[in-house]
Amino acid sequence: MVDGAALPLTGWAVHSIAQHKQPAKTRRDPLTGLLRCDAYTARARRVLARHGDDTAVVMIDADRFKDINDGLGQAADDIVLASIAARLTATEDGLRPT
């Protein structure tokens, strides 16, 4: 027979392991594969510290993106986001410092 305390302790152990693995999963957006804000900021800081004045940071804003979501729905904006991400990552190697 299982001790009454064993089940809650097992549950907490599983929860703790899941929480420990969670940050690795959330470093990238599941739809686009791009780094999320915290991971991007950490990477940008490392690159800037290493390369300083030889580095440029580019911010990209998708104009009228809200209009896509409002007019065509979330499925359409998911396609647009994935397309933008694919284009960014296709040129990513060309943008890295040597």
Backbone as XML, in Angstrom:
<?xml version="1.0"?>
<chain id="A" units="angstrom">
  <residue number="1" name="MET">
    <atom name="N" x="0.842" y="-1.186" z="0.000"/>
    <atom name="CA" x="0.000" y="0.000" z="0.000"/>
    <atom name="C" x="0.886" y="1.248" z="0.000"/>
  </residue>
  <residue number="2" name="VAL">
    <atom name="N" x="0.450" y="2.267" z="-0.700"/>
    <atom name="CA" x="1.221" y="3.505" z="-0.827"/>
    <atom name="C" x="0.935" y="4.390" z="0.376"/>
  </residue>
  <residue number="3" name="ASP">
    <atom name="N" x="2.001" y="4.901" z="0.952"/>
    <atom name="CA" x="1.877" y="5.827" z="2.073"/>
    <atom name="C" x="1.136" y="7.084" z="1.602"/>
  </residue>
  <residue number="4" name="GLY">
    <atom name="N" x="0.318" y="7.660" z="2.449"/>
    <atom name="CA" x="-0.468" y="8.845" z="2.096"/>
    <atom name="C" x="0.391" y="10.040" z="1.692"/>
  </residue>
  <residue number="5" name="ALA">
    <atom name="N" x="1.615" y="10.140" z="2.198"/>
    <atom name="CA" x="2.483" y="11.273" z="1.864"/>
    <atom name="C" x="3.230" y="11.046" z="0.558"/>
  </residue>
  <residue number="6" name="ALA">
    <atom name="N" x="3.308" y="9.820" z="0.095"/>
    <atom name="CA" x="4.110" y="9.518" z="-1.100"/>
    <atom name="C" x="3.513" y="10.161" z="-2.355"/>
  </residue>
  <residue number="7" name="LEU">
    <atom name="N" x="2.200" y="10.143" z="-2.509"/>
    <atom name="CA" x="1.593" y="10.713" z="-3.712"/>
    <atom name="C" x="1.811" y="12.217" z="-3.833"/>
  </residue>
  <residue number="8" name="PRO">
    <atom name="N" x="1.554" y="13.009" z="-2.777"/>
    <atom name="CA" x="1.842" y="14.441" z="-2.907"/>
    <atom name="C" x="3.327" y="14.721" z="-3.161"/>
  </residue>
  <residue number="9" name="LEU">
    <atom name="N" x="4.199" y="13.966" z="-2.515"/>
    <atom name="CA" x="5.632" y="14.182" z="-2.731"/>
    <atom name="C" x="6.027" y="13.835" z="-4.161"/>
  </residue>
  <residue number="10" name="THR">
    <atom name="N" x="5.463" y="12.777" z="-4.696"/>
    <atom name="CA" x="5.738" y="12.405" z="-6.083"/>
    <atom name="C" x="5.247" y="13.505" z="-7.015"/>
  </residue>
  <residue number="11" name="GLY">
    <atom name="N" x="4.057" y="14.019" z="-6.741"/>
    <atom name="CA" x="3.513" y="15.108" z="-7.555"/>
    <atom name="C" x="4.407" y="16.327" z="-7.543"/>
  </residue>
  <residue number="12" name="TRP">
    <atom name="N" x="4.913" y="16.693" z="-6.366"/>
    <atom name="CA" x="5.804" y="17.853" z="-6.275"/>
    <atom name="C" x="7.123" y="17.599" z="-6.988"/>
  </residue>
  <residue number="13" name="ALA">
    <atom name="N" x="7.616" y="16.380" z="-6.927"/>
    <atom name="CA" x="8.865" y="16.056" z="-7.614"/>
    <atom name="C" x="8.693" y="16.182" z="-9.127"/>
  </residue>
  <residue number="14" name="VAL">
    <atom name="N" x="7.593" y="15.661" z="-9.651"/>
    <atom name="CA" x="7.321" y="15.765" z="-11.094"/>
    <atom name="C" x="7.155" y="17.229" z="-11.484"/>
  </residue>
  <residue number="15" name="HIS">
    <atom name="N" x="6.422" y="17.983" z="-10.672"/>
    <atom name="CA" x="6.224" y="19.404" z="-10.936"/>
    <atom name="C" x="7.559" y="20.148" z="-10.936"/>
  </residue>
  <residue number="16" name="SER">
    <atom name="N" x="8.419" y="19.849" z="-9.992"/>
    <atom name="CA" x="9.725" y="20.503" z="-9.895"/>
    <atom name="C" x="10.577" y="20.219" z="-11.127"/>
  </residue>
  <residue number="17" name="ILE">
    <atom name="N" x="10.574" y="18.987" z="-11.588"/>
    <atom name="CA" x="11.340" y="18.625" z="-12.787"/>
    <atom name="C" x="10.779" y="19.365" z="-14.002"/>
  </residue>
  <residue number="18" name="ALA">
    <atom name="N" x="9.473" y="19.431" z="-14.116"/>
    <atom name="CA" x="8.850" y="20.121" z="-15.247"/>
    <atom name="C" x="9.196" y="21.609" z="-15.229"/>
  </residue>
  <residue number="19" name="GLN">
    <atom name="N" x="9.176" y="22.209" z="-14.045"/>
    <atom name="CA" x="9.514" y="23.628" z="-13.931"/>
    <atom name="C" x="10.972" y="23.873" z="-14.270"/>
  </residue>
  <residue number="20" name="HIS">
    <atom name="N" x="11.839" y="22.944" z="-13.921"/>
    <atom name="CA" x="13.262" y="23.080" z="-14.228"/>
    <atom name="C" x="13.494" y="23.031" z="-15.734"/>
  </residue>
  <residue number="21" name="LYS">
    <atom name="N" x="12.738" y="22.214" z="-16.459"/>
    <atom name="CA" x="12.887" y="22.090" z="-17.906"/>
    <atom name="C" x="12.176" y="23.207" z="-18.656"/>
  </residue>
  <residue number="22" name="GLN">
    <atom name="N" x="11.231" y="23.869" z="-18.045"/>
    <atom name="CA" x="10.409" y="24.883" z="-18.693"/>
    <atom name="C" x="11.217" y="26.012" z="-19.332"/>
  </residue>
  <residue number="23" name="PRO">
    <atom name="N" x="12.193" y="26.624" z="-18.674"/>
    <atom name="CA" x="12.903" y="27.729" z="-19.307"/>
    <atom name="C" x="13.565" y="27.352" z="-20.632"/>
  </residue>
  <residue number="24" name="ALA">
    <atom name="N" x="14.082" y="26.152" z="-20.746"/>
    <atom name="CA" x="14.706" y="25.747" z="-22.002"/>
    <atom name="C" x="13.681" y="25.708" z="-23.124"/>
  </residue>
  <residue number="25" name="LYS">
    <atom name="N" x="12.469" y="25.288" z="-22.829"/>
    <atom name="CA" x="11.422" y="25.222" z="-23.839"/>
    <atom name="C" x="10.938" y="26.613" z="-24.228"/>
  </residue>
  <residue number="26" name="THR">
    <atom name="N" x="10.938" y="27.545" z="-23.293"/>
    <atom name="CA" x="10.364" y="28.852" z="-23.550"/>
    <atom name="C" x="11.379" y="29.866" z="-24.051"/>
  </residue>
  <residue number="27" name="ARG">
    <atom name="N" x="12.596" y="29.445" z="-24.337"/>
    <atom name="CA" x="13.590" y="30.370" z="-24.900"/>
    <atom name="C" x="13.185" y="30.805" z="-26.306"/>
  </residue>
  <residue number="28" name="ARG">
    <atom name="N" x="12.453" y="29.942" z="-26.994"/>
    <atom name="CA" x="12.028" y="30.239" z="-28.365"/>
    <atom name="C" x="10.506" y="30.188" z="-28.469"/>
  </residue>
  <residue number="29" name="ASP">
    <atom name="N" x="9.985" y="31.040" z="-29.304"/>
    <atom name="CA" x="8.557" y="31.059" z="-29.570"/>
    <atom name="C" x="8.184" y="29.806" z="-30.348"/>
  </residue>
  <residue number="30" name="PRO">
    <atom name="N" x="7.160" y="29.069" z="-29.933"/>
    <atom name="CA" x="6.832" y="27.814" z="-30.612"/>
    <atom name="C" x="6.343" y="27.995" z="-32.053"/>
  </residue>
  <residue number="31" name="LEU">
    <atom name="N" x="5.732" y="29.116" z="-32.366"/>
    <atom name="CA" x="5.233" y="29.346" z="-33.719"/>
    <atom name="C" x="6.355" y="29.742" z="-34.676"/>
  </residue>
  <residue number="32" name="THR">
    <atom name="N" x="7.191" y="30.688" z="-34.254"/>
    <atom name="CA" x="8.196" y="31.254" z="-35.162"/>
    <atom name="C" x="9.566" y="30.629" z="-35.015"/>
  </residue>
  <residue number="33" name="GLY">
    <atom name="N" x="9.846" y="30.087" z="-33.827"/>
    <atom name="CA" x="11.182" y="29.569" z="-33.563"/>
    <atom name="C" x="12.175" y="30.660" z="-33.188"/>
  </residue>
  <residue number="34" name="LEU">
    <atom name="N" x="11.724" y="31.911" z="-33.185"/>
    <atom name="CA" x="12.602" y="33.029" z="-32.829"/>
    <atom name="C" x="12.767" y="33.103" z="-31.315"/>
  </residue>
  <residue number="35" name="LEU">
    <atom name="N" x="13.882" y="33.680" z="-30.886"/>
    <atom name="CA" x="14.116" y="33.852" z="-29.457"/>
    <atom name="C" x="13.045" y="34.751" z="-28.857"/>
  </residue>
  <residue number="36" name="ARG">
    <atom name="N" x="12.625" y="34.403" z="-27.659"/>
    <atom name="CA" x="11.702" y="35.274" z="-26.923"/>
    <atom name="C" x="12.489" y="36.442" z="-26.351"/>
  </residue>
  <residue number="37" name="CYS">
    <atom name="N" x="11.794" y="37.402" z="-25.826"/>
    <atom name="CA" x="12.389" y="38.667" z="-25.398"/>
    <atom name="C" x="13.579" y="38.494" z="-24.460"/>
  </residue>
  <residue number="38" name="ASP">
    <atom name="N" x="13.419" y="37.738" z="-23.380"/>
    <atom name="CA" x="14.505" y="37.578" z="-22.412"/>
    <atom name="C" x="15.722" y="36.905" z="-23.032"/>
  </residue>
  <residue number="39" name="ALA">
    <atom name="N" x="15.497" y="35.866" z="-23.819"/>
    <atom name="CA" x="16.603" y="35.160" z="-24.457"/>
    <atom name="C" x="17.276" y="36.042" z="-25.501"/>
  </residue>
  <residue number="40" name="TYR">
    <atom name="N" x="16.476" y="36.813" z="-26.248"/>
    <atom name="CA" x="17.033" y="37.719" z="-27.252"/>
    <atom name="C" x="17.887" y="38.791" z="-26.579"/>
  </residue>
  <residue number="41" name="THR">
    <atom name="N" x="17.369" y="39.364" z="-25.496"/>
    <atom name="CA" x="18.101" y="40.413" z="-24.777"/>
    <atom name="C" x="19.427" y="39.881" z="-24.250"/>
  </residue>
  <residue number="42" name="ALA">
    <atom name="N" x="19.409" y="38.680" z="-23.672"/>
    <atom name="CA" x="20.649" y="38.092" z="-23.154"/>
    <atom name="C" x="21.651" y="37.865" z="-24.283"/>
  </residue>
  <residue number="43" name="ARG">
    <atom name="N" x="21.169" y="37.349" z="-25.415"/>
    <atom name="CA" x="22.065" y="37.114" z="-26.555"/>
    <atom name="C" x="22.613" y="38.429" z="-27.096"/>
  </residue>
  <residue number="44" name="ALA">
    <atom name="N" x="21.763" y="39.442" z="-27.226"/>
    <atom name="CA" x="22.208" y="40.750" z="-27.723"/>
    <atom name="C" x="23.267" y="41.343" z="-26.801"/>
  </residue>
  <residue number="45" name="ARG">
    <atom name="N" x="23.084" y="41.210" z="-25.517"/>
    <atom name="CA" x="24.081" y="41.737" z="-24.568"/>
    <atom name="C" x="25.418" y="41.027" z="-24.717"/>
  </residue>
  <residue number="46" name="ARG">
    <atom name="N" x="25.385" y="39.699" z="-24.925"/>
    <atom name="CA" x="26.636" y="38.950" z="-25.129"/>
    <atom name="C" x="27.342" y="39.394" z="-26.407"/>
  </residue>
  <residue number="47" name="VAL">
    <atom name="N" x="26.572" y="39.548" z="-27.476"/>
    <atom name="CA" x="27.155" y="39.968" z="-28.755"/>
    <atom name="C" x="27.728" y="41.376" z="-28.641"/>
  </residue>
  <residue number="48" name="LEU">
    <atom name="N" x="26.989" y="42.281" z="-28.026"/>
    <atom name="CA" x="27.475" y="43.656" z="-27.857"/>
    <atom name="C" x="28.718" y="43.704" z="-26.981"/>
  </residue>
  <residue number="49" name="ALA">
    <atom name="N" x="28.760" y="42.904" z="-25.923"/>
    <atom name="CA" x="29.936" y="42.868" z="-25.049"/>
    <atom name="C" x="31.156" y="42.344" z="-25.800"/>
  </residue>
  <residue number="50" name="ARG">
    <atom name="N" x="30.940" y="41.379" z="-26.676"/>
    <atom name="CA" x="32.041" y="40.762" z="-27.414"/>
    <atom name="C" x="32.517" y="41.629" z="-28.574"/>
  </residue>
  <residue number="51" name="HIS">
    <atom name="N" x="31.574" y="42.277" z="-29.279"/>
    <atom name="CA" x="31.932" y="42.977" z="-30.513"/>
    <atom name="C" x="31.768" y="44.491" z="-30.445"/>
  </residue>
  <residue number="52" name="GLY">
    <atom name="N" x="31.137" y="45.003" z="-29.414"/>
    <atom name="CA" x="31.012" y="46.438" z="-29.188"/>
    <atom name="C" x="30.569" y="47.244" z="-30.392"/>
  </residue>
  <residue number="53" name="ASP">
    <atom name="N" x="31.407" y="48.190" z="-30.816"/>
    <atom name="CA" x="31.057" y="49.133" z="-31.874"/>
    <atom name="C" x="30.947" y="48.492" z="-33.259"/>
  </residue>
  <residue number="54" name="ASP">
    <atom name="N" x="31.365" y="47.247" z="-33.399"/>
    <atom name="CA" x="31.270" y="46.559" z="-34.684"/>
    <atom name="C" x="29.928" y="45.853" z="-34.864"/>
  </residue>
  <residue number="55" name="THR">
    <atom name="N" x="28.970" y="46.162" z="-34.003"/>
    <atom name="CA" x="27.689" y="45.462" z="-34.011"/>
    <atom name="C" x="26.547" y="46.447" z="-34.215"/>
  </residue>
  <residue number="56" name="ALA">
    <atom name="N" x="25.560" y="46.029" z="-34.963"/>
    <atom name="CA" x="24.342" y="46.825" z="-35.136"/>
    <atom name="C" x="23.159" y="46.007" z="-34.639"/>
  </residue>
  <residue number="57" name="VAL">
    <atom name="N" x="22.207" y="46.688" z="-34.045"/>
    <atom name="CA" x="20.976" y="46.042" z="-33.602"/>
    <atom name="C" x="19.862" y="46.576" z="-34.491"/>
  </residue>
  <residue number="58" name="VAL">
    <atom name="N" x="19.095" y="45.659" z="-35.070"/>
    <atom name="CA" x="18.019" y="46.042" z="-35.972"/>
    <atom name="C" x="16.692" y="45.646" z="-35.334"/>
  </residue>
  <residue number="59" name="MET">
    <atom name="N" x="15.799" y="46.599" z="-35.247"/>
    <atom name="CA" x="14.461" y="46.330" z="-34.737"/>
    <atom name="C" x="13.514" y="46.328" z="-35.934"/>
  </residue>
  <residue number="60" name="ILE">
    <atom name="N" x="12.636" y="45.347" z="-35.992"/>
    <atom name="CA" x="11.711" y="45.213" z="-37.108"/>
    <atom name="C" x="10.289" y="45.313" z="-36.580"/>
  </residue>
  <residue number="61" name="ASP">
    <atom name="N" x="9.503" y="46.153" z="-37.218"/>
    <atom name="CA" x="8.103" y="46.327" z="-36.847"/>
    <atom name="C" x="7.252" y="45.936" z="-38.045"/>
  </residue>
  <residue number="62" name="ALA">
    <atom name="N" x="6.337" y="45.031" z="-37.856"/>
    <atom name="CA" x="5.438" y="44.619" z="-38.932"/>
    <atom name="C" x="4.277" y="45.616" z="-38.988"/>
  </residue>
  <residue number="63" name="ASP">
    <atom name="N" x="4.328" y="46.529" z="-39.956"/>
    <atom name="CA" x="3.292" y="47.550" z="-40.095"/>
    <atom name="C" x="1.921" y="46.933" z="-40.332"/>
  </residue>
  <residue number="64" name="ARG">
    <atom name="N" x="0.941" y="47.518" z="-39.710"/>
    <atom name="CA" x="-0.465" y="47.128" z="-39.868"/>
    <atom name="C" x="-0.734" y="45.661" z="-39.509"/>
  </residue>
  <residue number="65" name="PHE">
    <atom name="N" x="0.071" y="45.110" z="-38.640"/>
    <atom name="CA" x="-0.110" y="43.704" z="-38.273"/>
    <atom name="C" x="-1.455" y="43.484" z="-37.582"/>
  </residue>
  <residue number="66" name="LYS">
    <atom name="N" x="-1.867" y="44.433" z="-36.762"/>
    <atom name="CA" x="-3.163" y="44.318" z="-36.085"/>
    <atom name="C" x="-4.298" y="44.236" z="-37.105"/>
  </residue>
  <residue number="67" name="ASP">
    <atom name="N" x="-4.155" y="44.958" z="-38.223"/>
    <atom name="CA" x="-5.180" y="44.913" z="-39.272"/>
    <atom name="C" x="-5.314" y="43.501" z="-39.848"/>
  </residue>
  <residue number="68" name="ILE">
    <atom name="N" x="-4.199" y="42.787" z="-39.959"/>
    <atom name="CA" x="-4.242" y="41.408" z="-40.463"/>
    <atom name="C" x="-5.032" y="40.527" z="-39.509"/>
  </residue>
  <residue number="69" name="ASN">
    <atom name="N" x="-4.717" y="40.649" z="-38.229"/>
    <atom name="CA" x="-5.416" y="39.844" z="-37.230"/>
    <atom name="C" x="-6.894" y="40.196" z="-37.193"/>
  </residue>
  <residue number="70" name="ASP">
    <atom name="N" x="-7.197" y="41.484" z="-37.140"/>
    <atom name="CA" x="-8.594" y="41.910" z="-37.043"/>
    <atom name="C" x="-9.387" y="41.564" z="-38.299"/>
  </residue>
  <residue number="71" name="GLY">
    <atom name="N" x="-8.760" y="41.700" z="-39.465"/>
    <atom name="CA" x="-9.478" y="41.500" z="-40.715"/>
    <atom name="C" x="-9.508" y="40.062" z="-41.202"/>
  </residue>
  <residue number="72" name="LEU">
    <atom name="N" x="-8.423" y="39.331" z="-40.978"/>
    <atom name="CA" x="-8.317" y="37.983" z="-41.534"/>
    <atom name="C" x="-8.286" y="36.879" z="-40.478"/>
  </residue>
  <residue number="73" name="GLY">
    <atom name="N" x="-8.083" y="37.257" z="-39.231"/>
    <atom name="CA" x="-8.103" y="36.281" z="-38.144"/>
    <atom name="C" x="-6.721" y="35.801" z="-37.727"/>
  </residue>
  <residue number="74" name="GLN">
    <atom name="N" x="-6.715" y="35.061" z="-36.625"/>
    <atom name="CA" x="-5.462" y="34.611" z="-36.021"/>
    <atom name="C" x="-4.710" y="33.625" z="-36.900"/>
  </residue>
  <residue number="75" name="ALA">
    <atom name="N" x="-5.414" y="32.792" z="-37.629"/>
    <atom name="CA" x="-4.728" y="31.838" z="-38.501"/>
    <atom name="C" x="-3.905" y="32.572" z="-39.552"/>
  </residue>
  <residue number="76" name="ALA">
    <atom name="N" x="-4.436" y="33.667" z="-40.076"/>
    <atom name="CA" x="-3.709" y="34.457" z="-41.073"/>
    <atom name="C" x="-2.510" y="35.135" z="-40.439"/>
  </residue>
  <residue number="77" name="ASP">
    <atom name="N" x="-2.683" y="35.689" z="-39.234"/>
    <atom name="CA" x="-1.533" y="36.366" z="-38.635"/>
    <atom name="C" x="-0.455" y="35.369" z="-38.224"/>
  </residue>
  <residue number="78" name="ASP">
    <atom name="N" x="-0.838" y="34.142" z="-37.895"/>
    <atom name="CA" x="0.165" y="33.104" z="-37.631"/>
    <atom name="C" x="0.999" y="32.820" z="-38.877"/>
  </residue>
  <residue number="79" name="ILE">
    <atom name="N" x="0.349" y="32.779" z="-40.029"/>
    <atom name="CA" x="1.063" y="32.536" z="-41.283"/>
    <atom name="C" x="2.021" y="33.692" z="-41.574"/>
  </residue>
  <residue number="80" name="VAL">
    <atom name="N" x="1.563" y="34.916" z="-41.347"/>
    <atom name="CA" x="2.411" y="36.086" z="-41.581"/>
    <atom name="C" x="3.607" y="36.070" z="-40.633"/>
  </residue>
  <residue number="81" name="LEU">
    <atom name="N" x="3.381" y="35.794" z="-39.354"/>
    <atom name="CA" x="4.480" y="35.738" z="-38.386"/>
    <atom name="C" x="5.493" y="34.654" z="-38.750"/>
  </residue>
  <residue number="82" name="ALA">
    <atom name="N" x="5.006" y="33.483" z="-39.103"/>
    <atom name="CA" x="5.905" y="32.391" z="-39.479"/>
    <atom name="C" x="6.707" y="32.757" z="-40.724"/>
  </residue>
  <residue number="83" name="SER">
    <atom name="N" x="6.079" y="33.459" z="-41.674"/>
    <atom name="CA" x="6.763" y="33.883" z="-42.890"/>
    <atom name="C" x="7.853" y="34.909" z="-42.590"/>
  </residue>
  <residue number="84" name="ILE">
    <atom name="N" x="7.544" y="35.865" z="-41.742"/>
    <atom name="CA" x="8.546" y="36.862" z="-41.347"/>
    <atom name="C" x="9.721" y="36.173" z="-40.657"/>
  </residue>
  <residue number="85" name="ALA">
    <atom name="N" x="9.423" y="35.263" z="-39.743"/>
    <atom name="CA" x="10.484" y="34.538" z="-39.025"/>
    <atom name="C" x="11.349" y="33.732" z="-39.984"/>
  </residue>
  <residue number="86" name="ALA">
    <atom name="N" x="10.716" y="33.082" z="-40.968"/>
    <atom name="CA" x="11.470" y="32.288" z="-41.937"/>
    <atom name="C" x="12.423" y="33.173" z="-42.729"/>
  </residue>
  <residue number="87" name="ARG">
    <atom name="N" x="11.973" y="34.343" z="-43.102"/>
    <atom name="CA" x="12.843" y="35.265" z="-43.847"/>
    <atom name="C" x="13.980" y="35.772" z="-42.980"/>
  </residue>
  <residue number="88" name="LEU">
    <atom name="N" x="13.691" y="36.062" z="-41.723"/>
    <atom name="CA" x="14.746" y="36.536" z="-40.823"/>
    <atom name="C" x="15.798" y="35.457" z="-40.580"/>
  </residue>
  <residue number="89" name="THR">
    <atom name="N" x="15.359" y="34.253" z="-40.348"/>
    <atom name="CA" x="16.320" y="33.187" z="-40.049"/>
    <atom name="C" x="17.060" y="32.727" z="-41.299"/>
  </residue>
  <residue number="90" name="ALA">
    <atom name="N" x="16.473" y="32.926" z="-42.479"/>
    <atom name="CA" x="17.169" y="32.574" z="-43.715"/>
    <atom name="C" x="18.381" y="33.458" z="-43.934"/>
  </residue>
  <residue number="91" name="THR">
    <atom name="N" x="18.337" y="34.679" z="-43.420"/>
    <atom name="CA" x="19.461" y="35.607" z="-43.589"/>
    <atom name="C" x="20.288" y="35.748" z="-42.329"/>
  </residue>
  <residue number="92" name="GLU">
    <atom name="N" x="19.923" y="35.021" z="-41.285"/>
    <atom name="CA" x="20.597" y="35.163" z="-39.994"/>
    <atom name="C" x="22.104" y="34.932" z="-40.096"/>
  </residue>
  <residue number="93" name="ASP">
    <atom name="N" x="22.525" y="33.902" z="-40.832"/>
    <atom name="CA" x="23.955" y="33.621" z="-40.928"/>
    <atom name="C" x="24.696" y="34.752" z="-41.610"/>
  </residue>
  <residue number="94" name="GLY">
    <atom name="N" x="24.053" y="35.411" z="-42.548"/>
    <atom name="CA" x="24.688" y="36.527" z="-43.227"/>
    <atom name="C" x="24.824" y="37.756" z="-42.360"/>
  </residue>
  <residue number="95" name="LEU">
    <atom name="N" x="24.092" y="37.816" z="-41.276"/>
    <atom name="CA" x="24.121" y="38.972" z="-40.397"/>
    <atom name="C" x="25.039" y="38.788" z="-39.189"/>
  </residue>
  <residue number="96" name="ARG">
    <atom name="N" x="25.515" y="37.579" z="-38.982"/>
    <atom name="CA" x="26.364" y="37.334" z="-37.813"/>
    <atom name="C" x="27.763" y="37.901" z="-38.014"/>
  </residue>
  <residue number="97" name="PRO">
    <atom name="N" x="28.357" y="38.443" z="-36.943"/>
    <atom name="CA" x="29.732" y="38.926" z="-37.045"/>
    <atom name="C" x="30.701" y="37.781" z="-37.304"/>
  </residue>
  <residue number="98" name="THR">
    <atom name="N" x="31.741" y="38.055" z="-38.016"/>
    <atom name="CA" x="32.748" y="37.012" z="-38.294"/>
    <atom name="C" x="33.880" y="37.061" z="-37.304"/>
  </residue>
</chain>
